[in-house]
Every structure is written in structure tokens, then in C-alpha cells.
Amino acid sequence: MVAEPLSYEIRLARDARDLKASQRLRYEVFVEELGGDGPLVDHAARLEADEFDPLYDHLVLIDPSRSDDDLDHVVGAYRLLRSDRAAEIGRFYCDAEYDLAPLRASGRKLLELGRSCVHPEHRGGAAMLMLWNALADYVLAHEIEILFGVASFHGTDPQALAMPLSWLHHHHLAPEALRARARPEHFQRMDLVAPEALDRRQAMVEMPNLIKAYLRLGGFVGEGAFVDAPFNTTDVLLLMDTKAMSDKHREFYTRRVEAKG
């Protein structure tokens, strides 16, 4: 890990260079590090892209010590799509993996999160916290009520992920009214280990940090996992209801509202 810059900058991507730098970071993380691929991945230019990129807001974390000429100035990223924008487009990214009918039927303001990543040299410090702070600002500004998006386990062997998947199913399943279900063509049951045989410590050790962070903030998951072979991942749908979040999370948002008052 390198020393963190004295100050990060964080903003929505403002031009094509910011977007390409975000795609470069995604390539380094999702393709080079995790072995993913996709029809629009540009291996020659080292860009992880898809058809949704022009339609989303891209929250980017900037290391000012890095050159934007080399497309390496973005060291953290989140991709965001509000439900009002999704209505214009006709779908969310997650529609390909989950039946989102329960979320749409709720009539509440939705925000889809995706492609969350941080450069390896900037993990474990302030980078992710700054992304989450900026995300909180975005949620408040747009009066978002439900946040959701797929989060990934590396690999496509469900038996190797049986303990954490089962822990999520038995302890963090979404309320039925919001319980989106994985599409049948790639549906993977998550209740692979009986409740009495669960090992919490093993489940947490094998759980990706991003998923654990959402759970600490009161998140829950949809029904079933989605095996994404091209991307070399097993995905779960994470959801957070801002009206049912933990006290700690509610206080976090309240503090941000007061700070802006």
C-alpha cells in the first residue's frame, strides 16, 4: 500500500476522460485482478465498459497526484442510476440478473449502485469512506428511499461459497415485499447449509468486505444468487431501505443533513 495523498477529490464524472479513467480502474480490478470479461471489454485499451455506461452517473474518487493524461487519476468509483432515469431508459443493469418487480411495485425512489471498486493501493484507508460519504450526499439530494445493486463473490462454484451464501439467506433475507428474485436461468439456491450448521466466523471470513459493510448498515439480500460465468462471479442482490436502516446508519445520514443545514 502506498501513502495516501494529502487530499482526495470526489465528484461525478464530468467528461469523457473521467469516465475512461473509471473504466480503466474497473479493468484493473474486475478483469486483471478478478478474471472477469464481457462483450464490450476493451483489452487493448484496458477498459472495462458496457452499454450502460453512457446512461449512468459515475461517482469518481480522484488522486490529485496521478496524471489524468494516463487515465490513472481515478482510484475509486461507483456507478449510479436513479429510478426516474431508469424509467426513461426502460431498465436497470440488475434487471438482467434479478426480477425487480417488487422494488418497482413499492412506488418508492430507487437508486441502483454498481461497479464499486477501489484501486488496491488505496484500500484500507479513507478512500471507501469518502465514496460512502459522497454517496450519502447523493442519496439525500435525490431523496432516495431504497438502494440496491449486485455485489459479487469471486468464482462460480456455489459449494465453495456455501457458508457465506447460507448465512446471508438465513440471517439477511429481504422482507417479502422487497424480495427480488434471481432470474431462473442462472438461479442458485443460497440455503446450502442448514441453520444449525452455520459457522458465523467462517461466513464472515469468506464474505467480501463490501457485503459486510452493507450488512453493518442494515442491508439485506434478495432471493437466490446469480452465477455470472463471463464475469467469473457469483452475485447477490444487496438492498438497503433508508426507512428501516440501523440507528448507526440513520445517525450518519442525520449528521450529514445537519452539516449541510
C-alpha positions, 0 to 999 in steps of 0.5 A: 500500500502506498501513502495516501495523498494529502487530499482526495477529490470526489465528484461525478464524472464530468467528461469523457476522460473521467469516465475512461479513467473509471473504466480503466480502474474497473479493468484493473480490478474486475478483469486483471485482478478478478478474471472477469470479461464481457462483450464490450471489454476493451483489452487493448485499451484496458477498459472495462465498459458496457452499454450502460455506461453512457446512461449512468452517473459515475461517482469518481474518487480522484488522486490529485497526484496521478496524471489524468493524461494516463487515465490513472487519476481515478482510484475509486468509483461507483456507478449510479442510476436513479429510478426516474432515469431508469424509467426513461431508459426502460431498465436497470443493469440488475434487471438482467440478473434479478426480477425487480418487480417488487422494488418497482411495485413499492412506488418508492425512489430507487437508486441502483449502485454498481461497479464499486471498486477501489484501486488496491493501493488505496484500500484500507484507508479513507478512500471507501469512506469518502465514496460512502460519504459522497454517496450519502450526499447523493442519496439525500439530494435525490431523496432516495428511499431504497438502494440496491445493486449486485455485489459479487463473490469471486468464482462460480462454484456455489459449494465453495461459497456455501457458508457465506451464501447460507448465512446471508439467506438465513440471517439477511433475507429481504422482507417479502415485499422487497424480495427480488428474485434471481432470474431462473436461468442462472438461479442458485439456491443460497440455503446450502447449509442448514441453520444449525450448521452455520459457522458465523466466523467462517461466513464472515471470513469468506464474505467480501468486505463490501457485503459486510459493510452493507450488512453493518448498515442494515442491508439485506439480500434478495432471493437466490444468487446469480452465477455470472460465468463471463464475469467469473462471479457469483452475485447477490442482490444487496438492498438497503431501505433508508426507512428501516436502516440501523440507528448507526446508519440513520445517525450518519445520514442525520449528521450529514443533513445537519452539516449541510443545514 
